[in-house]
Amino acid sequence: MSICIEQSNFKNNSNSFSQNLSINDKSIAFPKTQASNMGLFKQVKIWIANSRQRKNLAKLDERMLSDIGYTAEQARVEYSKPFWK
């Protein structure tokens, strides 16, 4: 069983390409993609940053929270949010 993936129609300026997958001389063509995966990676990076910041916010004491203009209740509401919000 041999698998071959070819990339054709690659354009540097739009980051779009089409892929052909060949399995035992049968070819499956995948549609062109516009850099949609890059948007997904950016979103995941934002989620990771939000999660990290909220964990750090949960560690702050009352004095530190007042320095940044948060009350304990505001901080609790913020760090209780799920990572995707």
C-alpha positions as a Markdown table, in Angstrom:
| # | Residue | x | y | z |
|---|---|---|---|---|
| 1 | Met | 0.0 | 0.0 | 0.0 |
| 2 | Ser | 1.5 | 3.3 | -1.0 |
| 3 | Ile | 0.3 | 6.8 | -0.1 |
| 4 | Cys | 1.4 | 9.8 | -1.9 |
| 5 | Ile | 0.4 | 13.4 | -1.1 |
| 6 | Glu | 1.0 | 16.1 | -3.7 |
| 7 | Gln | 0.6 | 19.8 | -3.3 |
| 8 | Ser | -0.2 | 21.7 | -6.4 |
| 9 | Asn | -1.4 | 25.2 | -7.2 |
| 10 | Phe | 0.5 | 26.6 | -4.2 |
| 11 | Lys | 0.5 | 30.4 | -4.1 |
| 12 | Asn | 2.7 | 32.1 | -1.5 |
| 13 | Asn | 0.6 | 35.3 | -1.3 |
| 14 | Ser | -2.7 | 33.6 | -0.5 |
| 15 | Asn | -1.5 | 30.5 | 1.3 |
| 16 | Ser | -4.0 | 28.4 | -0.6 |
| 17 | Phe | -3.3 | 25.0 | -2.1 |
| 18 | Ser | -5.1 | 21.8 | -3.2 |
| 19 | Gln | -4.0 | 18.4 | -2.2 |
| 20 | Asn | -4.3 | 15.1 | -4.0 |
| 21 | Leu | -4.1 | 11.9 | -2.1 |
| 22 | Ser | -3.2 | 8.8 | -4.1 |
| 23 | Ile | -3.7 | 5.3 | -2.6 |
| 24 | Asn | -2.9 | 2.4 | -4.8 |
| 25 | Asp | -3.2 | 4.5 | -8.0 |
| 26 | Lys | -6.6 | 5.9 | -7.0 |
| 27 | Ser | -6.6 | 9.6 | -6.5 |
| 28 | Ile | -8.8 | 11.6 | -4.1 |
| 29 | Ala | -8.8 | 15.4 | -4.7 |
| 30 | Phe | -9.3 | 17.7 | -1.7 |
| 31 | Pro | -10.7 | 21.2 | -2.3 |
| 32 | Lys | -8.6 | 24.3 | -2.1 |
| 33 | Thr | -8.4 | 25.8 | 1.3 |
| 34 | Gln | -7.9 | 29.5 | 2.1 |
| 35 | Ala | -5.7 | 30.0 | 5.1 |
| 36 | Ser | -8.6 | 29.0 | 7.4 |
| 37 | Asn | -6.3 | 26.8 | 9.5 |
| 38 | Met | -4.3 | 29.9 | 10.4 |
| 39 | Gly | -7.4 | 31.5 | 11.9 |
| 40 | Leu | -7.9 | 28.4 | 14.0 |
| 41 | Phe | -4.3 | 28.5 | 15.2 |
| 42 | Lys | -4.7 | 32.2 | 16.1 |
| 43 | Gln | -7.9 | 31.4 | 18.0 |
| 44 | Val | -6.2 | 28.6 | 20.0 |
| 45 | Lys | -3.4 | 30.9 | 20.9 |
| 46 | Ile | -5.9 | 33.4 | 22.2 |
| 47 | Trp | -7.6 | 30.7 | 24.3 |
| 48 | Ile | -4.3 | 29.7 | 25.8 |
| 49 | Ala | -3.5 | 33.3 | 26.7 |
| 50 | Asn | -6.9 | 33.8 | 28.2 |
| 51 | Ser | -6.6 | 30.7 | 30.3 |
| 52 | Arg | -3.1 | 31.6 | 31.5 |
| 53 | Gln | -4.1 | 35.2 | 32.4 |
| 54 | Arg | -7.2 | 34.0 | 34.3 |
| 55 | Lys | -5.1 | 31.5 | 36.3 |
| 56 | Asn | -2.7 | 34.3 | 37.3 |
| 57 | Leu | -5.6 | 36.6 | 38.2 |
| 58 | Ala | -7.0 | 33.9 | 40.5 |
| 59 | Lys | -3.6 | 33.9 | 42.4 |
| 60 | Leu | -3.8 | 37.7 | 43.2 |
| 61 | Asp | -4.7 | 38.9 | 46.7 |
| 62 | Glu | -7.0 | 41.8 | 47.6 |
| 63 | Arg | -4.2 | 44.4 | 47.6 |
| 64 | Met | -3.0 | 43.3 | 44.2 |
| 65 | Leu | -6.5 | 43.2 | 42.8 |
| 66 | Ser | -7.2 | 46.8 | 44.0 |
| 67 | Asp | -3.9 | 47.9 | 42.3 |
| 68 | Ile | -5.3 | 46.8 | 38.9 |
| 69 | Gly | -8.8 | 48.1 | 39.6 |
| 70 | Tyr | -10.6 | 44.8 | 40.3 |
| 71 | Thr | -12.6 | 43.7 | 43.3 |
| 72 | Ala | -12.5 | 40.1 | 44.5 |
| 73 | Glu | -15.9 | 39.5 | 43.1 |
| 74 | Gln | -15.0 | 40.9 | 39.6 |
| 75 | Ala | -11.8 | 38.7 | 39.6 |
| 76 | Arg | -13.9 | 35.6 | 40.6 |
| 77 | Val | -16.3 | 36.2 | 37.8 |
| 78 | Glu | -13.5 | 36.7 | 35.3 |
| 79 | Tyr | -11.4 | 33.6 | 36.3 |
| 80 | Ser | -14.5 | 31.5 | 36.5 |
| 81 | Lys | -15.2 | 31.9 | 32.7 |
| 82 | Pro | -14.4 | 29.0 | 30.4 |
| 83 | Phe | -11.3 | 29.4 | 28.2 |
| 84 | Trp | -13.3 | 30.1 | 25.0 |
| 85 | Lys | -15.0 | 33.2 | 26.4 |
